Amino acid sequence: MKKHVTIQEVANRAGVSKTTISRYLNGKFGNMSLDTKRKIQLIIDELDYRPSKQAQGLKSNKSWLIGLLVADIANQYTAYIIKAVQDALMDTGYQLLIMNTNNSETEEQRAIQKLIDQNIDGILLQPVATELTAFQQIIDQEIPTVLVDRFLNIDRWTTVQTNNIQVSKKMAEIIVANGYQKIVHVSEAIGDISPRAERYQGIRLGTLDTNCQVELLELHHTGKGQDIVEFCSEEFKEKTCFFAANGNAMYETVVGLNNCQLKFPIDCGLAGYDDWFWGELIQPGITTIHQVPERIGERAVEVLMQEIDIPQPTETIEIAAEIHLRGSL
């Protein structure tokens, strides 16, 4: 079977960037020298390169479809991202195909293939897999792609996400400043999921050179705060604050503390991510980090539109989150 030649291979052989090759293929020569044009054409002929629809840029058979792969559509944060993406695409002429992968790499592969079968023009991807090799189908088809919320182990596509490390570090510093001697970091299984790992890293960084300990509590049960109840079965030896690393963890923590009849900030402190404003309704109010999914979705669409037009340099774009201080500390 004949090996598919990519635009990157052409660029490497010609000693120029992918952007230069794309401009050549689109007839946008600008200040490109005659020698460069001749060299590029020579390499194209030598490799028998057949430009993909994306590389050609002049998509006469453009599908006007954008694929959005989300890891967990039941997550409230995901709902905000979907709406932001839909709003950002409203005036572009593109339609959105949403695929939920249920945090399953197997489902992710199936979803990718379905999107490719639809001849999509670009992908917004919240990845489940962490290895670049899991996305070889996208690479082979040269489909413009932007990562949302999570990144991979190798930089290939631009990522748009929250500034997880910096804002978690700031939150830890606030907790320490309020006299807490221990932070219980409550999270769904961290594994290789980048935002969970970054938030844990940020909390640890915020307690360096202090007397405040950090203990990781990964959740194994959902719905009734069982893991929190079990953790609280022994009396706290230090002044303790719970930090819930996302909205699901926050819910489990609140339910668990309530089941144990523990009041914050009297018996313990409480802070975390993503209460979507219900935290201010639980008196005396929960101190939270509020992400800005509207801006994340909007920025991801902006980058993807640029990428569809012409390949862009890879970067990590961080959207600053906000800390809402309330009475739980």
Secondary structure, DSSP 4 states (H G I P E B T S, - for coil): -PPPPPHHHHHHHHTS-HHHHHHHHTT--TT--HHHHHHHHHHHHHHT----HHHH---TT---EEEEEES-TTSHHHHHHHHHHHHHHTTTT-EEEEEE-TT-HHHHHHHHHHHHHTT-SEEEE--S--SGGGGHHHHHHT--EEEES---SS--S-EEEE-HHHHHHHHHHHHHHTT-SEEEEEEE--TT-HHHHHHHHHHHHHTTTSS-EEEEEEE---SS-HHHHHHTTS--SS-EEEEE-SHHHHHHHHHHHHHTT--TTTT-EEEEE--TTGGGTSTT--EEEE--HHHHHHHHHHHHHHHHHS-----EEEEPPEEE--TT-
